[in-house]
Amino acid sequence: MNFIEDLKWRGALNQITDEAGLLEAMASGKVGAYVGTDPTADSLHLGHLIPFMVLKRFQNAGGKAVIIIGGATGAIGDPRPTTERQLLSSEQLAENEKGITAQVTKLFGDNDTRIVNNNDWLGQLTLTDFLRDYGKLFSINVMLKKDVVASRLETGISFTEFTYQVLQGIDFHELWRREDVKLQIGGSDQWGNITSGIDLIHSLEGNEAKAFGLTIPLMTDSTGKKFGKSEGNAIWLDPKKTSPYTFYQFWLNQGDADVVKYLKYFTFLGSEETDALAEAVATNPGERLAQRRLAQEVTKFVHGEAAVKEAEDLSTALFSGNVATLSAAQIADAFGGVPSFGAANTVKNIVDFLVDGGVEASKRQAREDVVNGAISINGEKVTDVAAEINPLSHYDGQFVLVRRGKKKYFLGKIK
């Protein structure tokens, strides 16, 4: 399959301006495609990964990948469908640029990749240059019809955000001129901005100038919820914000109704292996082979092979209950969501420790559970009601991990 056929098979193509023309341009020699991202945070999240996956496929098909870090456009803000964006300080933007640049460098490597900042050209424009050289080429009538602008006309949109599509058009032209970029890739909400850029290129370079746009469908799960929203919390690509283990678990926990779609979209597996995994979902869903493969592939792409091994080792340790050898960081990562309680850094009788921490409702119940072998402390079963718990004996003296029964965990945090 060629680049476009592959995207169609994966369900990753929404709109394209000229399919035949793009394929012809790709066949004639190495051309560039770009994805832009504004540094509105110091890390990308899964929503950003969606267009970057398509850009990576373009690179794998023989093209050059160009990434714009929007130092200039990030200072203004891409219009939201409802409200104005909060403007960031120049210091915060600079910090965010550093974090995002490091991440995209890791994703794309050095070969056939260019990472640029649009402040290099937009920052040099004077107001009169902007109005004279570009403002004359944009029709207000056309700009008002762009979806994101039209949706804001009743509630109001500032002139600042209204001009964003002009700035994004300038970006496309600058990359067309500087980097031989012929294709802009974006989400479905970027169609208006992308076509504005193509129109600008044609105005400045002539109607025969080769410039193309491609958008990606809005990614939702089987319930219609926007992809990547995990109980309101973003899944970040920065391992300090979302650990590789949590990242791995996000993919591992995808449902059977979504996993094949995500395999097509977020991995580079071919049709034969993907079809085999789809068959496994249908015939033996309990084994979760597709989910495990999905988690391995996406975690490897974002965090590397070592992160996959660490996530799987931690998963194995948790499944087996062999948690005694885990590090404090792994305990914090894996059990950050379980009920927790504060614990003093003094030795205490097991029964008192359980009741004081709220693990047991009464001393009678605590003694009964200990005697019956229902209590484990730091991965070791405790059956003696006279046993004493030293909270500093494991996990660098930071935690005591309590398991009651087979699955109920509590995390004691040492004060």
N, C-alpha and C positions, 0 to 999 in steps of 0.2 A: 504494500500500500504506500502511496505517496503521502506527503505531509497532510494534505487536506482529507484524503480518504481515511487516514489514521485518526484524525480528530473526529470525523463523523462517526467512525466505529466506536470511539470512546465516549460519544455524546458530549464532546467538548467544543462544538461549533454552534454558535448562535446566528451571527450574520457575517457576511463577507462582501466586500465591495465588488471584487472582480476575481473570481476563483481561477479562471483560465489564465488571466493576465499575471496573477501572482505565481502560478506554477511555471509559466513561461519565463518569468524573471528569475526564479530560483534555478531553472534548468540552464539559463544562459551564463551563470557564474555565481560566485559567492556574494550574496546580498545580506543586508542587515535587517533585523526586526528589533523593535524596542518595546519595553514595558516601563512605565514610570511609576514611582511611588513617592509620595510626599512624606517627609520625616515628622509625622504628627505624634509619633511615639519612638522610644529608643529601641524598639524591636518590631519585627514583622510578626503577624499572627497567621493563622490558617487561611483566613480570607485573602491575604496577600499571596499565599502560596498558589492559589488557583491560576491566575494569569502567568505566574512564573513557571508553572509546569508546562504550559503551552509554549512559552519562549524556549524552555529547555528542549522540547521536542523539535522546535524549529532549528535549534543549534545542532541537535543530533541528526537532523536531516541534511546537514551541510551548510547551514546558514551561520551568520555571525549574530551573537546575542549582545544587545546594547541595553543597559539599564540606566535610567535617569533617576538620580536621587534629587528630588525637587527642592533644592535649597531656596530657590526664589518662589516657586509656586506654593511651597509649604508655608511661607510667610504670609500668604494670602488666604489659602484654603479653597479646596474644591467644593462647590456648592452641595450641601446636603438637600435631600428632598423637602425637609421641613424647616430647619432653623439654621441661622448663621453659625459658623464654626468659631470657637474660641481661639483668638490669635495667640501664638506662642512667642516668647522672647527669642532674640537672636542667639542668646547663650544656650537656651534649651534646644533650639533647632540644630545648633552645631553639635551638641552632645548626641542628639537623635541621629544625625547624619553619620556619625562615627559608628554607632551600633549597627545601623542598617547596612552600611557599606561593608562591614566585616561579615555580616550574614550572607549577603548576595555574593560576595567573593568566595565564600565557602561553598555555596550552592553551585556556582557556575565555573569556578576555576579560572585559569589564566588563558587557556587556548580559545580563540575565537570569541572572546568576551571583552567588552568595553564598559566600564562604569564611569559615568559622567555626572556632573552637577549642573543643572540649568541656570544656576546663578552666574556661571561663567559667561553666558551671553545675555540673559535677561537683566542681570545686575549691571550691565554696561549701557543699557538703553536709557536715554533721557526721556522725559515725558513728551517732548515735542517730536523726538524720533519715533516713539511708540505711536503717537497719533498720526503723524505724517506717513510713515512707512507701512503701518499695519492697519490703523483704524479706518483708513479710507477703503480698505479691501473687505471690510466686514459690514454686512447689512444688518441694521437693528431689527428689521422685520424678520429676517431669517433667524437671528440669535434668539428672539423672543419665542420662537416655535420649538427650540430645543427642549426636550422633555424635562430636564432638571430645572431649567429656567421657568418654563410654563407652569410647573407644579408649585413654584414659589411666588407667582404673581399676586395671588390673593393675600398671602401672609406677608409678602415683602421680601425683596432681595437687594442687598447693597450693590452699589456700582463696582465695588472691589470684587465681589464674587461673580458678578455679571461678566466681568472682563476675563475670568479664568479661562474660558474657552479660547479666547484670543491668544493667551499666553501658551496654552497647550498646543495650539496650532503653530506658534512660532517654534516651539520645541521640535515638532515634527519636521518643519522646514530646515531648521539648523542641523538636525541629525541626517536628513536627506542630503544636505550639502556637505557636511563634515565627515560622515561615517558611511555613506552610501546605504542608509537605512531606507528601505522601500515599504516596510510594513509596520504598522502600529497595532499592538495587541492590548485589549482591555476588557473589562467586564461589560455586561450588557448595558449598564447605565452610562457607559462612556461613548456610545455610538455617536451622539451629537458632537462631542468634542473631537472625536477621531475624524469625522467627515469634515469638520471645520478645518482641520489641519490639511486634509487632502485638497480642499478648495483653495486654501492659501497657497499650497505648492503649485497648483495649476495656475493661479493668478500670477505668481512670481516667475514660474519657470516654463509656462506654456501648458496647454491641455494635453500634450503628448508625454509629459513627465510621468514616470511610473511611480505611483504611490497607492498603497492599498491599506485597508482597514479590516480588522477581524475582531469580533467580540465573542465572548464566552457566555453560555447560559448561566442564569442565576442558579447556584447550587443549593438544593434543598434535600432534606432527608425524606424518607418515605411518608412521614407525617406532614410534610409541607413546611417544616421549620427550617429556617436559614442555616445552612451548613456551618459548623465551627462554633456554634453557640452551645456551650456546655454549662447549663444551669446559670446562664448569664455571665459566665466567665470565659474570657478569650483563652485559646490555646496558643501560647507564644512559641516562636522559634528560638528565642533566647533560653538556653538551658538553665539560667539563673531565675527566670520567671516561670517557666514550665519545665520541670526536670525531664530528662530523657525517659525515665521510668514512667512518669505520668503521661508523657507524650505517647509512648508505646502503648500504655493501657487504654488511652483514648481510642486508638485504632483497633486494638484487640477487642474492645467492648462494643464495636459496631454491630448492629443487628443483621440478621440474614437478609432482610429486605433491601439493605443498602450496600452490603459488602462488595458485591460484584461490580456495581456502579463505581464504587470508590477504587476498586482494583484497576478498572479501566482508566480512571481519571488520574489517580495519584501515584501510579507505578508505571514502570517502563516494561512490564511483562507483555509478551506477545499474545496473540489471540489463542494459540494452542494451549498455553499454560493457563490462561485466564478461563477458557472454556472448561478445562479439567477441574479447576477450582470451583467454578459454577456448578458443575456436576456433583462435586463433593458437598456443596451446600444443600443441594436438592436431595441427595441420597443419604448423607450422614452428617446432618447439621451439628450434632452434639460434639463432634471432633473439632469443629471450628478451625479447620485447616485454612480456609480462605482468610479468616480474620487474623490468624497468626502470620500468614504470608504478607498480608497488608501491613500489619504492624512492623514486621521486619523491614520491608522495602521502604516505607516512608521514613521510618526512624533512621535507616541507613543513609537515605538521601539527605536528610536534614542534619543528622548528628554524627554519622559515621558508623563503621562496623563495630568499634569498641563499645559504643553506646548501646547497640542492639544486644551484645553479649551481656553487658552489665544489667540491662533491663530484664533479660530472660533469666539470668542467674538470680536476681532479686525475686522475680516471680516464682521461680522454683523453690527458693528458700521459704517464701511465704506460704506456698501451697503445702509444703511438707511440714511446716511448723518449725523448721530448723533455723530459728532467728537469732540464736545466741551469738553467732559470729558476725552478724551484720554490724555495720558502722553506725555511729550516731546520726550521720547525715542520711543514711539509708532508712533508718527508723523514722526520722522526721518526715522523709519523703513518702514512705509507704503507709504510715499510720497517721499522717497529719489530719485526716478527716474523721478519725474515730473519737469517741467520747474521751475527754481528758480531764485530769484533775491535778492540782498542785500537791506536791509531796515534799516534806521536810527532808533535809540531807542527814538524817539521823536513823540509826538502826531501830526497827520497830517489829513487833510480833506480827506474823502473817495475818491473823484474824483482825487485829486492830488496823493494820494497813489497809485491808480490803474494805472495812466498814468506814474508816476515815476518808477513803478515796471515793466512796459512793459506789464501789463495785458491788458490794453486798448491802442489803437493807438492814441486816441485823447480825449480831455475833453468832446467834444460833445457826442462821443460814450459811454464814461464812465457814463455821466449823464443819457443817455438814458437807459443803461443797469441797472443802479441802480433803476431808477424809475419803470422800467418794472419788477423788482424783480428777475433779472438774476444774482445778485451778493450776495454771502454769504461770511461772514468773520468768520473764526473759528467756522463754523457750524451754524451760525445765519444769516438769511437773512437781508440785509440792503437795505431799500427803500428810505431813506432820503438823498438827495445830500448834506445836511449840516452836516451829521454825521461825527464824528471824530474817527479815528482809533488809539487806544493806543497799540503799538506793545508789550508792557510788560504785557498786561492783561491776556494772556493765555500761556500755554506751557512753564512755567518757564521763560518767557521773551526771549525765544530762537527763536520762529517761529510765523509767521502769515500765516494762511492757507486761501487761496482765492479760491472760486469756482465760475466759470463763466459758466452759463448755467447749464445743468444737470450733465455733466461729466468732464469738463475741469478744472483741478486744477493747481494752482501755489503755490509755497512755498516761502514766504518771510523769509529770514534768517537775524536775527537782528545782526547788526554790533557791 
